[in-house]
Amino acid sequence: MLYLLAIVAALALALVVVNFGAAERRVQREIDHLYTVDDPQFQRAMAMLLGPAIVPGNQVQELVNGDRIFPAMLQAIREARRTVLFETFIYWSGEIGTQFAEALSERARAGVRVHVLLDWVGSTKVDRELVFRMRDEGVEVRMFHPLRWYHLGRMNNRTHRKLLIVDGRIGFTGGVGIAPQWCGDAQDPDHWRDSHFRVEGPVVAQMQSVMLANWSKTTGRVLHGPDYFPELQPAGDQPAQMFASSPSDGSERMLMMVLLAITAATRSIDIASAYFVPDPVAVKSLVSAVRRGVRVRVITPGPHTDQDTVRRASRGLWGPLLEAGVELHEFQPTMFHCKMILVDGLLTSVGSTNFDPRSFHLNDEANLTVYHPAFARRMTAVFEADLARSRRTTLQDWQRRPMSEKVREHLATWLRPLL
């Protein structure tokens, strides 16, 4: 019996190591400050190191909260003529889930090819009857990394991406899941604060490519042709790139993008993150930015959070940041689920990525980075509006918190690599 227990314990330990260990060597040193975000060499580095080129001619429109996000997404689906591709981490039950299922099914009945990829863990609360009905109507619904004995080594690798691409011409990305919490206008604790983005222009082809990479990994089939990759004309004047990260392919791209952006800053860094758990390199980079004279502001969830352990771990790491002069703010009215980084009024990166080890090392993530001052100004205004509804924590506040709170937060930081 003891021998059997030892084998089980060894297997369990092996699974933890395989699922939470780094698949590749991580960025372990602070990146040198060589240029600013408006330097052509910076954008050249971003393109070469992250993979996709920065393409001009795009139009990115911000959508704030569910009352504006879901109608825009549903309208795009209902107007689809050839293809719909939809990848999301969370798809739960409720009226909004039914609306999406009905819209996707109606298009499939009309002959549109509809492909839906749901994360198996994130969408465990989905109404299975809803999935069965979509499949019966012709929607191809697949689960990303479902639990199988032969997939145990990758069970912690989830797709956290939020992507909707219609006819290869209109894309959506951001932070929302398909669940009742994202409906409304962040008017109370039951309705979350989040942002999503509607995209047109050449960068939509990059969004399609990101989605299709996981589709082919899941199904073994490659989707291509003009219905998926039509010729795209300029739709605006915003240069942008869409890049992705995955533990199986370029797991460090997200962290590298964030560190490069922070390192290039000379005036301002604004970070909105649902889960803010910076690693030592990120902390050093933010502290160095402040010492260069950069104003650094961060908004994270306050008392209304769906992950209390993450909030405690985050607060346990605030000491060096507060001592350096980083402004840390907690959103008060409801759960804050936004994911954005703004640098020097030019670079704006949005998508599914949180500022935490899970997003940087364990999940499949995707971010859209826009290099445009007018778009950055609009997103700064959104950030300022959220800041007005947040409470700042000073170094004195942090130092004076109760001992019981300090102990719980310190213990939570031990879990940082898993969060």
N, C-alpha and C positions, 0 to 999 in steps of 0.2 A: 504493500500500500504506500509506504514512504517513497519507494522507487517511482511509483506511478505519479504521486504528487510532485515529486521533483521534476519529472518530465513535463507535467502540465505547467509548472511554474516557469521552467526554462522556455517552453513554447510561448507562454504569455509574455515573458520578458523580451523574447525575440520579436514578437509582433509589435510591442511598444517601440523597440529600437528601430524596426523597419518603418513603422508608420510615422514616427515623430522625429527620426533622425534626418539630418540634411542629406539630400540626394546628391548634392554637389558642394564644392567648397564655397563657403559663404564669404561675402565681402566683410573683411575683418578690420580694415584700416580706413581711417578718414580719408576722403578723396581730396586732393589738392585743389585749392581755388586758383584756377588758371584764366577764367574769362567770365563775362557777364552773360545774362540770358539773351541780350540783344546782339551779342557777338556772333557772326556767321559760323565761327568755329564751334560754338556751343551747340547750335542746331545740327551742325555736321556730326558732332560727337553723339548727340542723341539719336540721330538716324543710324549711324554705324554701329553703336553699341546695343541699341534696342531692337534693331532689325528692320522695321518698315521705314520707307522714306517719308519725309514730311512733304505732303502734297498740298498745293494751293487750290483755291476755288471752292471752298466749302462754306456751308451755312449751318451753324449750330445754334439751336434755340433752347434756352433753359425752360424747364417746366417745374414749377414749385408746388409740391404736395399733390396728393392723389386727385383732387378736384380738377387739376389741369393735366396731370400725367395720364391717367387712365382714359379719358375721352380721346386724347390725341393718339394713343396707342391703338385703341379699339377702332377709331376711324381709319387709320392706316390699314389695319387688318381687313376691315370690311370693304376697302377700296382695292384690295390686292387683285391682280389679274393673272399672275403667273406663279409666283412662289411666295411662301412665308416661312421663315426660319426663326425659331424662338428657343432660346436657351436661358434657363433661370434656376437659381438655387432654391427659392421658396415658391411653391404653388400649393396653397392650402384651400380649404373649402370656403363657403360663404358666397354671397351674391356676386362679388367681383370675379371669383373663380368661375362661377357659372356663366357670367357674361363673356369672359374670354373663351371658354369652351364652346359656347354657342357661336361666337364669331368665327373661331377657327374651323368649326365643323361646317358652318354654312359655306365658307370658302372652299373647303374640301369637296363638298357636294357639287359645287359649281365648276369643279375641274382644276382648281388651283392646287399645286403641290404644297402641302403643309407638313413641316417637319418640326417636332417639338422635342426638346431634350431637357429633362428634369433631373435635378440631382436627387439621388435615391435617399440620402439622409435629410437634406433640406426640405424635401417634399413628402416626408413620411405622413404628414397630416392631410394630404390630398384625399379627396373623396374618390375612392377607387372606381365607383360607378361612373363618375365623371370621366375618368380616363378611359374606361371601357366604351362609353358612349362616343367619345371622340374617335377612338379606333374604329368603331363600327361605322362611323360616318366617313372614314377615309383619311383621318389625320394620323400620320405616322408618329406615335409617341414612344419614346425610348427613355430608359432610366440610365443615368450616368453612374457607373461603378456600383451596381446593386450588390448586396451582400451574397457572396458565393465563397465556398471553401477555398477555391483556387484563386480568389482575389483578396484574401485576407491581408496580404502584404501591401495592398494599396487602399485599404478601406478608409484611411484617414485623408486620402487625396480626394477632395470634393471639388466640383465645379461651382465656384461662387460667382461666375460671370452672369451678367444680366444683359442679354442681347436680343433684340428683335430687328429683323431685316425683312423688308417687304419689297418684292420684285427686284431685289438687288439695287434699289435706288433710294430707299428711305430707311434709315437706321435709328434705333433707340438704344441708349445705354444709360446707366446711372446706378442708383441704389435700391430701387423698389423691388419688393417681392409681390406676388399675387396673393394677397391676403387682406382681410378687413382692416388690419391695423394701418395699412397705407392709404385707406380711403379718407375722404374729408380734407381738412385744411389745417391740420395740427392744432385744432381748436381745444383739445382736452387730452388727458393722459391716454385715452383709448385710441387716439388718432395720431400717428407718428409724423414727425418732421423729416422730409426727404426731398431729394431733387432727382430729376431724370432729364434726358436731353434728346431732342429730335435732330437728326443729322441728314443733310443732303450734300451731294458733291462727291468727288473722286474718293474721299476717305471711306465712303460706305463700302467700297470693294474690299478694303482692309478689314472692316467689321465683318463682312461676309466670310472672308478667309479665316478669321479667328473662329467663328461659329462652326464652319465646315471642318476645321481641324479636329474638333472634339466629336463632331458627327461621324467622321470617318473612323476615328479611334473607337467609337462606340458600336458602330454598325458594320465596319469593314467595307463600306461603300463610299466612293468618291462622287460627289455631286458637282457638276460643272456645266458649262454651256452658257449661251447668251441669256437664258432665263434667270440664271444665278449671277452671272457676271456680265451685265449689259455694258455697253459703252456709256460712260458717264461724262456729262458736260459740267462745266463750272456752275455752281449754284450760289456762290457768294464770294467773299474775298478773304476768308479765314484759312490760313495754312494750318494743317492738322496732321496727326498721325495716330493710328490705333494699333496698340501693341498688346501682347499677351504674355503671361508667364504661367509655368506649370512645373511641378517637381520633376516631371519626366522630360522637360524640354525648356531650358532657360529659366530656372526657378528664381534667379537673382535679378531678372530684368526690372521687376517692380521696385525692389529696394535700390537698384542702381539708378533708376529714373529719379526717385525721390532724393537720393543723396546728391546726384548731379545737380538737380534743381536747387537744393538747399545750398550747396557749395558755390553755385554761381550767383546767388542773391547778393545784392549790394544795398537794397533799400528796405524791402518788406517781404515777409513770408506769412501767409495766412493758411492755416490748416484746419479743416473740418473733418472730424473722424469719429465714427460711431464707436470705435474701439481703438484707443490710443495707448499703445504699450511699446514705446520705442526701445530698441536694443541699444547696447553701449555705443556702437558706432553712430547711430542716429542721434543719441543724446550729445555726443561730442560734436557732431556736425551742427546741431542747433545752437549749442553753446558758442562754438566758434563764429557762427553767423552773428550772434548778438555782439560778440566782441569786435566784429568788423563794423558795427554800427547798424546792423539790420534789425528792424522791429519784427519780432516774432510773436504771433498770436495764435492760440489754439482753442478751438471749441470742441468739447466732448459732452457726452450725456451727463446729466445731473442726477437728481434723486429718482427720476423715472428711467430705468434701464432694464433691458431684458437679460443682461449679463452682469450681475452684481460682482462676481469674482473678478471679471475683467476690469470693472471700475475700481475695485480695491487695489488690484495689481498696478493699474495705471497711477493711482494717487500715491502708491508707495514709492514710485520712481520720480516724483516731481521735485525732490529736493535740489539736485544740481541745476535743473532747468529754472526753478524759481530764483535760486541764488544768482544765476547768470543774468536774469532779467526777462526770461520768457514769460509772456502773459498767458495764463491758463484760465479758461472760462468754462463753466458748466451750464448747459442749456437747462432751463427750469420748467417750462410748461409741460413737456411730454418727452418721449423717447426721441433722441436726436440720432438719425440714421444716415446723415450725409457723409460723403467721401469726396474731398476736394483739397487740392493744394494750389495756391496762388502765389506767384513769385514776381516781384518787381513790376506789377501792373502790366505784364506781358504774357507770361506763361500760366495757363490754367489746365490742370489735369483732373479729370473726373472719370468715374466709372465704378467698378465694384470693389476697389482695393481699400482696405482699412490700413491704418498705420500700426500694424501689429505683426508678430511673427507668423501667425497663421496665414495672413494674406501674402506676406513676403516670401514664405518658404514652403507652405503645405498645400494651399489651395491653387486651383486654376483660376486666374484672374484676368481681367481685361480693362484697360484704361484708354480713354481718348484724351490726347493732349493737344490743346489749341494754342497757337502762338499769335495772339491778336489783341492789341490794347483795348479796343472797344468792347470786345467780349469780356476781357478781364475786368474792365470797369463795371460792367453789368453784374458780374459775379461778385465783385467786391461789394457792391450795393446789397446783394443778397446776404453776403457774409455779415455786413454791418447790421442788417436787420435782425439776423440771428444773434449777433453779439448783444444787441439791445435787450434781448430776452434771456440773457445769460448772466450768471453771477461769477465775478472774478475771485479767484483764490490767491491771496497774497502769501509771501513767504511767512509772515507772522501768523496768518490763519493756519497754514499748513503745520507750522511748528507747535501751535497751541492745541491741536486736535487731541482728543482724549487718548490716554494710553491704550485702552482697549481697541480703539480704532487703529492706532499705529501698529499694534501687534497683528491684527487681522490683515492689514494691508501688507505688512512685511511678509507674513506667511503666504499671501496671495502672489507676491512677486516670485516666489520659488517656482510657481507654475508658468512663469512668463514664456518659456519656449513652447508651451502647449497651447497658448491662448491665441 
